[in-house]
Amino acid sequence: MSYGGVSRKGLIVIIILCVLLASSLLYQFVTPVMRVERERPIIGIIRVDGTIIEASDAGRITSSINSALLNGSVKAVVLRIDSPGGYAHLIEQIYLDILELKREKPIVATAVTALSGGYYIAVAADYIYAHPTSMVGNVGVIGTVPPVLIPSERVIETGPHKWTGFSRLLFPFNLTHALESFVSAVLRGRGDRLKVSSNTIRKGLVYLGSEAREAGLIDEIGSLQAAIEHAARLANLTEYRVEEIQPSLNTTGALSSMGNKTGAMDEALTLEALNRIHPPPAVYYLYLPLRGGTRSPLLLSQEEEPKLNVSSRAEGANVVVDLSHGNMISAWELDILAAELSKRNITLGFASKWDDVDSSLETASALIIAAPTLDYSKREVDRISKFVGEGRILLLFSDPSSEFLSPSSLLGPINSVANRFGLSFAKGYLYNEEDHYGFYRNIILRDFTNSSLTSGLERVVLFTSTHIYSDGMGVARAPSGTYSSTAERAGVYTPIAIVERNGTVAAFGDITFLTEPYCYVEDNYRLILNIASAISGVEVRPPERVEEGERMVKRPELPVGTEKVYREVVDGEEHTMRWVKVSEEVIRVERPDRNTTYYLDEGGALLRWESDGMEVSYDEPIPEEPYPLTEGERWTYGSPYNLTLHGRTYRGRLSG
């Protein structure tokens, strides 16, 4: 069969030739356009997102850096940083890889968030952009202190630091070396563009983007697009395409998979979570708002060091340690002082009930009150004042470290005693960024007033100390340039004070100096020896015993309607109080400033009371006194209660 004289086979051949001709013409026109697009140089985008805590986090980033380095089409790189930093050596790994890349290709960084290790990475770039409210800076180091080893005889090690890795005493110096590496990177990267001093950099401040521009931490406020254009200028590119640089195929996951890492994971990131990944000791270039404590099994972190749980060991002791006010102190902190006292035949005992403290003071030389979390009552402070007035010694210890503070009480409890003697422990802690031992919070004392406790001292180191307000009673002064963390100003601060009356009150703003290994630094042990010597010099006369017959008080029989009028003295002011038995279950007490009504049950136990808009009700009725009352005998009571005041209810406990 033929078509216009052309056979079917010939027609097929003609059609094929036409298709080939059309394809050839299309290739001639389209291929150059595609070739030009493929041959355009690339500006690569590398994302640095989220916390960099594990090797895989750093691996994705360094793999992308390596891809950019090996790809000849990539002519410049933009780092998009949205990170608070991470584990120190991983941050340093990324930083050093970027420096290698910068030797070959210009690098521009744009900071969404570049804090701590995130900023460490940013300073490797040639130029840094940020948004007006980007968070930038926070140069500094966080370190989790080496734990305490409780050795085993089944698992043995070859050296004292084989398990812990570092010396607790020298660990602050290790952190200082890490800080200097960070600061040096900033100084090298920013050069003359930096407008603040290296000392200011070391403070760890966070800057908003506009502030960071003024301080020279970044170069310009601008967008990602501005960063890309600047990278193109540095690479002398007029035509280019932008691509995200993906990790090599042997890197687990794609770069895009880590894009939202700053979400739920970082929301839950705490010191406790970090310690599960990197058990102490560990070093971080990381901005981490404080949210939790630290735990580590077998290897004990500082707040897990054994706390002695005692009900009463103070009977007959020469030195009484009060534990009745929730005191965050134990034999663990006082063992060195106790050892020095024992050499002088002086015993140290603990009392967890105030009655035991009170009775032990009759024969005690000294009372130690350290880190209390509950206020002392006026009656208790009167007893302590009487004790000092008898020529005894009162030692007051406070410490601004979290290990010795209760967030709910802070300084109120210790000052409820200290204020009676003209002393007041201050808020916050002292620091000195130039003159310190290891790191900025370890202050060195060299200026001492002559006293029995400061005799022979030349240099004492306090490890996170507060200072003490007094009227000229400070006996140790922090060096010039020392700041208070709450005042945020330099001043003359006294972390040790002594009040000399019939007896002696000595107040210390630090507890750590009493403990090993810190007690062996400089003259710290000499200070402990001075404390022990002062206690051993106290002479205690045994109380005189007056023989008396047994005295008993029977239950008074008072009919309904009985009224009694008393003179009451409160804080030196005298007024009249009227007591009325309204019924067998109701008692009313009238004072000039308030009226109080007490409600009893049939057995005379107190159920609740009301007083001018305030009401207290007890879960368990407070029982009546166990008549007949015999002199010298004691009884106890206690019950949780609800206090309602101005429409709000508070929970508490009454005991006595």
C-alpha positions in Angstrom: 0.0 0.0 0.0 1.3 3.4 -0.9 0.4 7.0 0.0 0.9 9.5 -2.8 3.4 7.2 -4.3 5.2 6.7 -1.0 5.1 3.3 0.5 4.1 2.8 4.1 7.6 1.9 5.1 8.9 5.0 3.5 6.3 7.2 5.3 7.4 5.8 8.7 11.0 6.6 7.9 10.0 10.2 7.0 8.1 10.6 10.3 11.1 9.3 12.3 13.4 11.7 10.5 11.1 14.6 11.2 11.0 13.8 14.9 14.8 13.5 15.1 15.1 16.9 13.3 12.7 18.6 15.7 14.5 17.1 18.7 17.8 18.3 17.4 16.4 21.8 16.9 14.9 21.8 20.4 18.2 20.6 21.9 20.1 23.4 20.2 17.8 26.1 21.7 17.1 24.6 25.2 20.4 23.0 26.2 22.4 26.2 26.5 19.8 27.6 28.8 20.0 24.5 31.0 23.7 24.4 30.8 24.0 28.0 31.9 21.7 27.4 34.9 23.7 24.3 35.9 27.0 26.1 35.6 25.9 29.1 37.7 28.0 29.2 40.9 26.3 28.3 44.2 25.9 30.2 47.4 25.4 27.4 50.0 23.2 27.7 53.1 24.2 25.6 56.1 21.8 25.5 59.0 23.1 25.4 62.6 19.9 24.7 64.6 19.1 23.7 68.1 21.3 22.4 70.9 24.4 20.6 69.9 24.7 17.9 72.6 25.5 14.6 70.9 28.0 13.7 68.2 25.2 13.2 65.6 24.2 16.8 66.1 27.7 18.1 65.2 28.1 15.4 62.6 25.2 16.7 60.4 26.7 20.2 60.5 30.3 19.2 59.8 29.2 16.9 57.0 27.5 19.8 55.3 30.7 21.9 55.8 32.7 19.2 54.2 30.3 19.0 51.3 30.6 22.7 50.7 34.4 22.5 50.9 34.7 19.7 48.3 32.0 21.1 45.9 33.8 23.4 43.5 30.5 25.0 42.4 30.0 26.4 46.0 31.7 29.8 45.9 30.4 31.2 49.3 28.5 29.9 52.3 25.9 31.5 54.6 25.5 30.0 58.1 22.0 30.4 59.4 22.4 30.0 63.2 19.5 29.4 65.6 21.3 27.7 68.5 22.0 28.2 72.2 25.2 26.2 71.9 26.0 22.8 73.4 28.7 20.4 74.5 32.1 22.2 74.4 34.2 20.0 72.2 31.4 19.6 69.7 31.1 23.3 69.4 34.9 23.6 69.0 34.8 20.9 66.3 32.2 22.9 64.2 34.1 26.1 64.8 37.4 24.7 63.6 35.8 23.1 60.5 34.3 26.4 59.6 37.7 28.0 59.9 39.0 25.4 57.4 36.2 26.2 55.0 36.8 30.0 55.4 40.4 29.5 54.1 38.8 28.5 50.7 35.5 30.4 50.6 33.9 33.5 52.2 31.5 32.8 55.0 28.7 35.0 56.2 26.6 34.2 59.3 23.0 35.3 60.0 22.0 34.9 63.6 18.4 34.2 64.6 19.7 33.1 68.0 23.4 32.8 68.5 24.0 32.3 72.2 27.1 30.8 73.9 28.3 28.0 71.6 26.0 29.3 68.9 27.9 32.6 69.0 31.2 30.7 69.2 30.4 29.2 65.8 29.3 32.6 64.4 32.6 34.4 65.1 34.3 32.0 62.7 32.4 33.9 59.8 33.8 36.8 57.9 30.6 38.9 58.5 27.7 38.5 60.9 24.1 39.6 60.4 21.3 39.5 63.0 17.7 40.6 63.4 16.9 43.6 65.7 15.8 41.4 68.5 18.0 38.3 67.9 19.6 37.1 71.1 23.4 37.1 70.7 26.4 36.6 73.0 26.4 34.9 76.4 30.1 34.1 76.1 30.9 31.7 78.9 31.1 28.1 80.1 28.9 25.9 82.3 30.6 23.0 84.0 29.1 20.2 86.1 31.5 19.5 89.0 33.3 16.2 89.2 31.4 13.8 91.5 32.5 12.3 94.8 33.7 8.7 94.5 32.5 6.2 97.0 34.9 3.4 96.3 34.2 -0.3 95.9 36.4 -3.3 96.7 34.8 -5.3 93.9 35.5 -2.7 91.2 38.9 -1.0 91.6 40.7 1.8 89.7 44.3 2.8 89.2 44.2 6.4 90.3 42.2 8.8 92.5 40.7 10.6 89.4 40.3 7.6 87.2 36.5 7.6 87.8 35.9 11.3 88.2 38.4 12.6 85.6 39.1 15.9 87.3 40.0 17.3 90.7 37.0 19.1 92.3 39.4 21.7 93.7 41.1 22.4 90.4 38.0 22.1 88.2 37.3 25.9 88.3 40.8 26.4 86.7 39.8 23.9 84.0 36.7 26.0 83.2 38.8 29.1 83.1 41.0 27.6 80.4 37.8 26.8 78.4 36.5 30.3 78.9 39.8 31.8 77.6 39.6 29.6 74.5 36.1 31.0 73.8 37.1 34.6 74.5 40.2 34.3 72.3 38.0 33.0 69.4 35.7 36.1 69.8 38.7 38.5 69.9 40.3 36.8 66.8 37.0 36.7 64.9 35.8 40.2 65.6 39.1 42.0 65.8 38.9 45.8 65.7 35.2 45.6 65.1 34.6 44.6 68.8 33.6 47.7 70.8 33.6 46.2 74.3 36.4 44.9 76.5 37.4 41.3 76.9 36.3 41.6 80.6 32.8 42.7 79.5 32.7 39.7 77.1 33.5 37.4 80.0 30.5 38.5 81.9 28.2 36.2 79.8 25.8 39.0 78.9 23.0 38.4 76.3 22.6 41.2 73.8 19.6 41.9 71.5 20.6 42.2 67.9 20.7 46.0 67.8 22.7 46.1 71.1 25.1 43.5 69.7 25.6 45.7 66.6 26.6 48.7 68.9 28.9 46.4 70.9 30.6 45.0 67.8 29.5 41.5 68.4 27.8 41.5 64.9 28.3 43.7 61.8 24.9 44.5 60.6 21.1 44.2 61.1 19.7 42.3 58.2 17.8 39.4 56.8 18.9 36.0 55.4 18.6 37.6 51.9 20.9 40.4 52.9 23.4 37.8 54.1 23.2 35.9 50.8 23.8 39.1 48.8 26.8 40.0 51.0 28.3 36.5 50.5 27.9 37.0 46.8 29.8 40.3 46.9 32.6 38.7 49.0 32.8 36.0 46.3 32.6 38.6 43.4 29.5 36.9 42.1 26.9 38.7 40.0 25.0 35.6 38.9 24.5 32.7 41.3 22.0 30.3 42.6 21.2 29.5 46.3 21.1 25.9 47.6 21.0 24.4 51.0 24.0 22.2 51.6 22.9 18.7 52.6 25.1 16.3 54.7 26.8 13.6 52.8 24.9 10.3 52.3 26.8 8.5 55.1 25.5 11.0 57.7 22.4 9.8 59.5 19.4 11.8 58.5 19.1 14.9 56.3 19.8 18.4 57.4 16.2 19.3 57.1 15.3 16.7 59.7 17.0 18.9 62.4 15.3 22.1 61.3 12.9 22.3 64.3 15.2 20.9 66.9 14.8 24.0 69.0 11.3 23.0 69.8 10.2 20.2 72.2 13.6 18.8 72.9 15.1 22.2 74.0 11.9 22.9 76.0 12.6 19.9 78.2 16.4 20.4 78.4 17.6 20.7 82.0 20.8 20.0 83.8 19.4 16.7 84.9 18.7 15.8 81.2 22.2 16.9 80.2 23.8 14.8 83.0 22.0 11.7 81.6 23.7 12.3 78.2 27.1 13.5 79.6 27.5 12.5 83.3 29.6 14.9 85.3 32.2 16.2 84.9 31.1 17.9 81.7 31.8 21.3 80.0 29.3 23.2 77.9 29.2 26.3 75.8 25.5 26.6 76.3 22.8 29.1 77.3 20.5 27.2 79.6 18.0 28.9 81.8 18.2 27.1 85.2 15.3 24.7 85.7 16.5 21.7 87.6 19.1 20.0 89.8 21.6 17.3 89.1 21.7 13.6 90.0 24.2 10.9 89.3 24.1 7.3 90.8 27.0 5.9 92.7 29.2 8.9 91.9 27.7 11.6 94.1 27.3 15.2 93.0 27.7 17.8 95.6 24.1 18.2 96.6 23.9 14.4 97.1 26.8 14.2 99.5 25.6 12.3 102.6 23.5 14.3 105.0 23.5 13.0 108.6 20.0 12.2 109.8 19.9 12.5 113.6 17.1 12.9 116.1 19.4 14.0 118.9 23.1 13.6 119.6 23.7 16.8 121.5 23.2 15.7 125.0 26.5 16.3 126.9 28.2 17.8 123.8 30.4 20.8 124.2 29.4 22.2 120.8 25.7 22.0 119.8 24.7 22.1 116.1 21.0 23.1 115.7 19.1 21.0 113.2 15.6 22.0 114.5 15.0 24.7 112.0 15.4 22.7 108.8 19.1 23.5 108.8 20.8 22.4 105.5 24.0 21.3 107.3 25.4 18.0 108.5 28.4 16.2 109.8 29.6 16.0 106.1 30.3 19.7 106.1 31.5 19.9 109.7 33.7 16.8 109.9 37.0 18.8 109.7 36.0 21.2 112.5 34.7 18.2 114.5 38.1 16.5 114.1 40.0 19.5 115.3 37.6 19.9 118.3 38.0 16.2 119.2 41.8 16.8 119.4 41.0 19.3 122.2 38.6 16.8 123.9 35.6 18.8 122.7 32.6 16.9 121.4 30.3 18.1 118.7 26.6 17.0 118.7 23.5 17.5 116.6 20.0 18.3 117.9 16.9 18.1 115.7 14.4 19.4 118.3 14.6 22.8 119.9 13.9 21.4 123.4 17.1 19.3 122.9 19.0 22.3 121.8 17.7 24.3 124.7 18.6 21.8 127.4 22.1 21.1 125.8 23.0 24.8 126.0 23.3 24.6 129.8 26.7 22.9 129.5 27.7 23.8 125.9 30.6 26.1 124.9 29.3 26.9 121.5 26.2 26.8 119.4 26.4 26.4 115.6 23.5 27.7 113.5 24.1 27.1 109.8 21.8 27.5 106.8 18.4 27.3 108.6 15.2 27.3 106.5 12.7 28.1 109.3 12.6 31.3 111.3 13.6 31.4 115.0 10.9 32.6 117.4 11.4 35.5 119.8 11.6 33.0 122.7 14.3 31.0 120.9 16.3 34.1 120.0 16.0 35.2 123.7 17.5 31.9 124.8 20.4 32.2 122.3 21.0 35.7 123.4 21.1 34.6 127.0 23.6 31.8 126.0 25.9 34.4 124.4 25.5 36.7 127.4 26.9 33.9 129.6 30.2 34.1 127.8 29.6 31.4 125.2 30.2 31.4 121.4 27.6 31.5 118.7 28.7 30.6 115.2 26.4 31.7 112.3 27.0 30.3 108.8 25.1 31.1 105.7 26.0 30.3 102.1 24.3 31.7 98.8 25.0 28.4 97.0 21.8 26.5 96.1 23.0 23.5 98.2 22.6 25.5 101.4 19.5 27.6 100.5 15.7 26.9 100.5 14.1 29.0 97.7 11.1 29.6 100.0 13.0 31.0 102.9 16.4 32.4 101.7 17.9 34.7 104.3 15.0 35.3 106.7 15.7 32.4 109.0 19.5 33.1 109.6 18.7 36.8 110.0 16.0 36.2 112.6 19.0 35.3 114.8 21.7 37.5 113.3 19.7 40.7 113.6 19.5 40.4 117.4 23.3 40.9 117.4 23.5 43.8 114.9 24.4 41.6 111.9 22.5 40.9 108.7 23.5 38.5 106.0 23.1 40.0 102.5 21.3 38.7 99.4 23.3 37.3 96.5 26.9 36.4 96.2 30.3 38.2 95.9 32.4 37.9 92.8 35.6 39.4 91.4 36.4 39.0 87.7 40.1 39.8 88.0 41.3 38.8 91.5 39.9 35.4 92.2 40.9 31.7 92.9 40.1 29.6 89.8 37.0 31.4 88.7 35.1 34.6 89.4 33.0 33.5 92.4 36.0 32.3 94.5 37.1 35.4 96.3 40.5 35.8 98.0 40.5 37.7 101.4 43.8 39.4 102.3 42.6 42.3 104.5 41.9 41.2 108.1 41.2 43.0 111.3 43.2 41.6 114.2 41.0 39.2 116.3 41.2 35.8 117.8 39.6 34.2 114.7 41.8 36.1 112.2 45.1 35.6 113.9 47.8 34.5 111.6 45.7 34.7 108.4 47.2 36.1 105.2 45.0 34.7 102.5 41.6 33.0 102.9 39.6 31.8 99.9 35.8 31.7 100.1 33.9 29.6 97.6 30.7 31.5 96.6 30.2 33.7 99.6 27.7 36.4 100.6 28.6 39.4 102.7 27.4 40.6 106.1 26.1 44.0 107.0 27.3 45.4 110.3 28.3 48.6 112.1 32.0 48.2 111.8 32.1 44.6 113.0 33.5 43.1 109.8 36.9 41.4 110.3 37.7 40.3 106.8 37.3 42.5 103.7 37.0 41.3 100.0 39.5 42.9 97.6 39.0 46.0 95.6 36.9 45.3 92.5 34.6 42.8 94.3 31.0 43.0 93.2 27.7 42.0 94.9 25.5 40.0 92.4 22.4 41.7 93.6 23.8 45.3 94.0 25.7 44.9 90.7 28.3 47.3 91.9 31.7 47.2 93.5 32.1 48.0 97.1 33.8 47.2 100.4 32.2 43.9 101.4 32.9 41.9 104.6 32.1 38.2 104.4 33.2 37.6 108.0 32.1 39.6 111.1 32.5 39.2 114.8 30.5 40.7 117.7 32.3 40.7 121.0 30.0 41.0 124.1 30.2 38.8 127.2 30.4 36.1 124.7 31.3 36.0 121.0 29.1 35.9 117.9 31.0 35.1 114.7 29.2 35.2 111.3 30.5 33.6 108.0 29.1 34.1 104.5 30.4 30.8 103.3 30.2 27.2 104.4 32.3 25.4 101.7 35.6 26.6 103.1 35.0 24.2 106.1 34.9 21.2 103.8 37.5 19.0 102.0 39.3 19.7 99.8 38.5 23.5 100.0 39.7 23.7 103.6 43.3 23.1 102.5 43.4 26.1 100.2 45.7 29.0 101.3 45.0 29.8 105.1 41.5 28.2 105.2 42.7 25.5 107.6 44.3 28.1 109.9 40.9 29.8 110.1 39.3 26.4 111.2 42.0 26.0 113.8 41.3 29.5 115.1 37.6 28.6 115.4 38.4 25.4 117.3 40.9 27.3 119.6 38.3 30.0 120.4 35.7 27.3 121.4 38.3 25.4 123.5 39.0 28.7 125.4 35.4 29.0 126.7 34.9 28.2 130.4 31.5 26.8 131.2 30.4 26.7 134.8 28.0 23.9 135.7 24.5 25.1 136.5 23.7 25.3 140.1 21.1 22.8 141.2 18.4 24.0 143.5 16.5 21.3 145.3 12.8 21.9 145.4 9.8 19.9 146.2 7.6 18.6 143.5 5.2 21.3 142.2 1.9 20.4 140.5 -0.8 22.5 138.9 -4.3 21.0 138.9 -6.9 21.8 136.3 -8.7 25.0 137.2 -12.5 24.7 137.6 -13.9 27.9 136.0 -17.7 28.3 135.5 -19.2 29.7 132.4 -19.2 33.5 132.6 -15.8 33.7 134.3 -13.9 36.9 133.3 -10.3 37.6 134.0 -8.3 40.8 133.3 -4.5 40.6 132.8 -1.7 43.0 132.1 0.1 41.9 128.9 3.6 43.1 127.8 4.5 42.7 124.1 7.7 44.1 122.7 8.0 46.4 125.7 4.4 47.8 125.4 1.9 47.1 128.2 -1.8 46.8 127.7 -4.9 45.2 129.3 -6.2 41.8 128.1 -9.7 40.5 129.0 -10.4 36.7 129.1 -14.0 35.5 129.1 -15.4 32.0 129.3 -18.5 32.4 127.1 -19.5 28.7 127.3 -17.9 25.3 127.9 -16.8 25.3 124.2 -16.2 29.0 123.5 -13.5 31.3 125.0 -13.1 35.0 124.0 -9.9 37.1 124.5 -10.2 40.8 124.0 -7.2 43.1 123.4 -7.1 46.8 122.4 -6.2 45.9 118.8 -8.2 42.7 118.2 -10.7 40.2 119.6 -10.1 36.4 119.3 -12.6 33.7 119.8 -11.5 30.1 120.5 -13.7 27.1 119.9 -13.2 23.9 121.9 -14.6 20.4 121.8 -16.2 18.6 124.8 -12.8 17.5 126.0 -11.3 21.0 126.0 -9.2 20.5 122.8 -8.9 23.5 120.5 -10.8 23.1 117.2 -10.4 26.5 115.6 -10.1 30.2 116.3 -11.2 33.5 114.7 -9.7 36.9 115.0 -10.8 40.0 113.0 -11.2 38.4 109.5 -8.6 35.7 110.1 -9.5 32.1 110.8 -7.4 29.0 111.7 -8.9 25.5 111.8 -6.9 22.4 112.8 -7.0 19.0 111.1 -6.5 17.4 114.5 -7.7 19.2 117.6 -4.9 20.7 119.8 -5.4 18.8 123.1 -5.8 20.5 126.5 -2.8 20.4 128.8 -2.3 17.0 130.5 -3.4 18.1 134.0 -2.1 17.8 136.6 1.0 19.6 135.4 4.3 18.7 137.1 7.3 20.9 137.0 10.0 19.5 134.8 7.7 17.3 132.7 7.1 18.1 129.0 4.4 17.2 126.5 4.2 17.7 122.8 1.4 18.5 120.3 1.0 19.2 116.6 -1.4 19.4 113.8 -1.7 20.7 110.2 -4.0 23.7 109.8 -5.7 25.9 107.3 -5.3 29.7 107.7 -7.9 31.8 105.9 -7.0 35.4 105.5 -8.8 38.0 103.2 -10.5 35.1 101.4 -7.3 33.2 100.7 -6.4 29.9 102.4 -2.9 28.9 103.4 -1.6 25.6 104.6 0.7 25.2 107.6 1.6 23.1 110.7 1.6 24.0 114.4 3.8 22.1 116.8 5.1 22.6 120.3 
